[in-house]
Amino acid sequence: MDRKMANRKLIRLSQLKNKLATENLEEINWVTFGVIVRKVTPQSANNGRTFSIWRLNDLRDLNEYVSLFLFGEVHKEHWKTDQGTV
């Protein structure tokens, strides 16, 4: 893990909104971790393609979360991932 995190800044999901407002994250090599705390049943878009929505949280503040939309190959490969997975 030390090797993977070398030269990267950890930003907690619960801090992400504030960091986006105060820092230019495009210029920073950063990483975050999240737990799937909620999954919405796969949906169909107007174009007929199926997608998934996951709610991710860092378990620090359950009121702060990020919604992650999975489309295309990512949806096909990961839509069965269990809630609770990191």
Backbone as a ProteinNet text record, in pm:
[ID]
protein_1_A
[PRIMARY]
MDRKMANRKLIRLSQLKNKLATENLEEINWVTFGVIVRKVTPQSANNGRTFSIWRLNDLRDLNEYVSLFLFGEVHKEHWKTDQGTV
[TERTIARY]
82.8	0	88	198.8	288.7	338.7	370.8	419.5	308.8	187.7	75.6	40.4	59.6	23.1	136	254.3	368	333	361.3	337.8	190.4	101.5	-42	-96.3	-196.7	-261	-393.2	-415.8	-541.9	-644.4	-756.6	-867.4	-987.2	-1036.2	-1152.4	-1276.1	-1364.9	-1487.8	-1566.4	-1566.8	-1640.6	-1577.6	-1453.4	-1385	-1389.1	-1435.8	-1424.1	-1493.9	-1614.1	-1687.6	-1609	-1557.1	-1478.2	-1349	-1282.4	-1156.6	-1179.8	-1290.6	-1321.5	-1342.5	-1396.8	-1422.8	-1296.8	-1198.7	-1083	-950.9	-944.9	-819.3	-843.9	-740.1	-747.2	-699.8	-793.5	-757.2	-703.1	-723	-667.5	-515.6	-459.6	-314.2	-251.2	-332.1	-284.5	-306.2	-209	-223.6	-287.9	-418.8	-490.5	-568.6	-606.4	-679.7	-782.1	-889.2	-988.9	-1035.9	-1098.3	-1152.6	-1298.1	-1380	-1519.9	-1579.1	-1685.6	-1761.5	-1894.8	-1940.1	-2071.8	-2174.8	-2241.4	-2340.3	-2482.6	-2499.9	-2632.4	-2616.5	-2696.1	-2699.2	-2842.1	-2859.7	-2990.3	-3002.7	-3119.7	-3143.7	-3104.4	-3031.9	-2991.6	-3108	-3077.7	-3176.1	-3149.7	-3249.6	-3232.9	-3233.9	-3133.7	-3125.4	-3221.3	-3242.5	-3329	-3284.6	-3154.3	-3102.1	-3112.6	-3171.8	-3191.6	-3077.9	-2969	-2854.1	-2876.1	-2829.4	-2845.9	-2727.3	-2754.2	-2648.3	-2683.3	-2584.6	-2601.6	-2563	-2617.9	-2579.9	-2542.3	-2423.7	-2377.9	-2364.4	-2399.9	-2373.2	-2251.5	-2145.4	-2019.8	-2001.3	-1943.9	-1921.2	-1790.8	-1727.2	-1602.8	-1626.8	-1751.2	-1794	-1754.5	-1708.8	-1681.1	-1806.5	-1875	-1996.4	-2096.6	-2194.7	-2288.4	-2380.5	-2379.9	-2459.3	-2386.3	-2256.2	-2175.7	-2147.5	-2187.7	-2164.4	-2143.1	-2092.8	-2073.1	-2154.9	-2230.3	-2302.4	-2214.4	-2195.1	-2111.5	-2201	-2200	-2279.7	-2189.5	-2231.9	-2154.6	-2226	-2154.7	-2209.7	-2125.4	-2180.2	-2106.1	-2039.4	-1913	-1838.4	-1819.4	-1804.2	-1787.1	-1912.9	-2029.1	-2155.2	-2162.3	-2135.2	-2143.6	-2052.7	-1934.5	-1835.9	-1863.4	-1921.6	-1927.1	-2067.7	-2175.5	-2307.1	-2347.2	-2286.9	-2319.6	-2236.1	-2146.5	-2063	-2152.9	-2120.8	-2204.1	-2196.3	-2308.9	-2311.4	-2219.8	-2145.1	-2049.1	-1907.5	-1889.9	-1758	-1682.7	-1552.7	-1467.1	-1410.6
-118.1	0	125.5	121.4	237.1	269.9	167.2	188.2	247.4	197.6	248.3	392.7	429.8	563.8	664.9	619	710.6	825.8	946.7	1069.2	1097.2	1038.9	1063.9	1120.5	1204.6	1264.6	1193.1	1148.1	1085.7	1194.6	1189.3	1280.2	1193.5	1209.5	1131.8	1176.3	1082.7	1116.8	1225.6	1222.3	1323.3	1461.9	1470.2	1597.9	1644.1	1560.5	1586.1	1714.2	1738	1858.9	1984.8	1988.4	2103.6	2117	2005.7	2009.3	2056.2	2014.6	2059.4	2209.8	2266	2409.9	2491.1	2430.9	2508.4	2473.9	2361.7	2319.8	2281.4	2292.6	2247.5	2102.3	2009	1868	1810.1	1881.2	1834.3	1841.7	1922.2	1938.6	1854.7	1775.8	1695	1547.2	1463.9	1319.4	1270.9	1246.9	1213.5	1083.4	1027.8	901.7	909.4	833.8	825.5	681.3	649.5	516.4	532.7	438.9	445.2	306.8	301.8	180.5	197.9	95.8	102.1	86.6	196.9	193.5	179.2	200.6	183.3	161.1	69.7	44.3	60	132.3	146.1	35.1	-24.5	-125.8	-68.6	-146.3	-94.3	-28.8	82.8	164.2	161	198.3	212.6	359.8	401.7	540.2	558.9	682.7	712.3	642.2	616.5	549	396.6	346.6	202.9	130.7	198.8	135.2	131.4	25.4	6.6	65.8	122.1	177.1	152	166.3	148.7	276.9	292.3	404.1	345.9	382.3	343.5	467.8	456.6	563.1	518.5	599.6	568.9	660.5	605.9	681.6	633.9	720	680.3	638	627.5	584.2	681.3	800.2	904.7	984.8	1022.7	1104	1044.6	973.6	902.3	995.5	1124.4	1221.4	1273.6	1249	1290.5	1168.1	1174.4	1061.6	1112.7	1022.5	1050.9	948.8	994.5	902.8	873.4	746.3	702.1	632.9	683	625.8	536.2	412.4	315.1	289.6	311.7	294.9	195.4	146.9	66.2	-55.8	-76.9	-193.8	-195.1	-78.2	-71.3	-124.4	-83.7	-134.7	-286.2	-334.3	-478	-559.1	-506.8	-580.8	-574.1	-462.5	-442.4	-432.4	-441.6	-414.4	-512.6	-631.1	-730.1	-713.2	-615.9	-594.5	-573.5	-639.5	-634.2	-501.7	-461.5	-347.5	-381.8	-285	-308.4	-328	-342.9	-361.3	-228.6	-235.6	-117.3	-102.2
0	0	0	73.6	75.7	-64.2	-141.3	-278.2	-365.9	-353.2	-433.2	-396.7	-270.9	-224.1	-236.9	-275.8	-289	-383	-338.5	-416	-444.7	-367.3	-381.7	-251.8	-264.8	-148.6	-124	-1.1	36.3	67.3	-1.7	26.6	62.3	183.4	227.3	149.2	121	49.1	121.5	253.9	330	317.6	268.7	248.9	104.2	15	-127.8	-171.5	-124.9	-164.7	-127.6	-7.6	37.6	-42.6	-68.6	-144.7	-287.8	-349.1	-485	-490.6	-382.7	-378.2	-349.4	-281.4	-236.1	-304.5	-373.9	-436.3	-582	-663	-801.3	-804.4	-790.7	-780.3	-910.8	-1020.9	-1147.8	-1148.6	-1060.6	-1054.4	-944	-875.3	-762.8	-795.1	-763.1	-776.1	-646.3	-651	-529	-544.8	-432.5	-428.6	-316	-330.7	-225.2	-214.3	-103.5	-79.7	-39.5	-78.8	-41.3	-25.3	50.8	72.7	1.1	-69.5	-131.3	-20.1	13.8	121.6	69	-60	-120.9	-270.2	-322	-465.8	-513.5	-622.3	-684.7	-788.8	-799.8	-901.7	-1038.1	-1120.2	-1251.2	-1325.9	-1389.6	-1459.8	-1609.8	-1687.9	-1832.6	-1868.6	-1943.2	-1989.9	-2107.7	-2149	-2262.7	-2390.1	-2401.3	-2520.9	-2510.8	-2402.1	-2385.1	-2316.4	-2292	-2225.5	-2074.5	-2013.1	-1869	-1794.5	-1678.5	-1593.3	-1447.7	-1362.8	-1218	-1145.8	-1026.2	-939.5	-803.8	-758.4	-625.4	-540.4	-413.6	-317.4	-236.2	-241.7	-172.4	-53.1	53.8	175.8	237.7	318.4	386.1	530.5	572.8	706.2	816.5	780.9	879.9	907.1	801.5	811.5	713	765.1	678.7	601.4	634.4	560.1	436.6	428.3	313.5	226.8	102	12.9	-129.7	-212.2	-353.3	-430.5	-529.4	-617.5	-738.3	-764	-874.6	-977.1	-1099.8	-1207.4	-1291.3	-1313.3	-1390.2	-1522.3	-1633.7	-1767.2	-1846.5	-1955.2	-2052.1	-1991.9	-2031.3	-1985.4	-1833.6	-1774.9	-1628.3	-1560.6	-1609.8	-1554.4	-1571.9	-1692.4	-1720.5	-1629.6	-1605	-1525.5	-1375.1	-1326.2	-1181.8	-1120.5	-1197.7	-1143	-1033.3	-1029.4	-926.6	-799.4	-795.1	-676.9	-555.3	-444.7	-325	-251.9	-196.4	-105.5	12.1	61.1	168.2	118.8	-11.9	-71.3	-70.7	-43.5	-45.6	-184.4
[MASK]
++++++++++++++++++++++++++++++++++++++++++++++++++++++++++++++++++++++++++++++++++++++

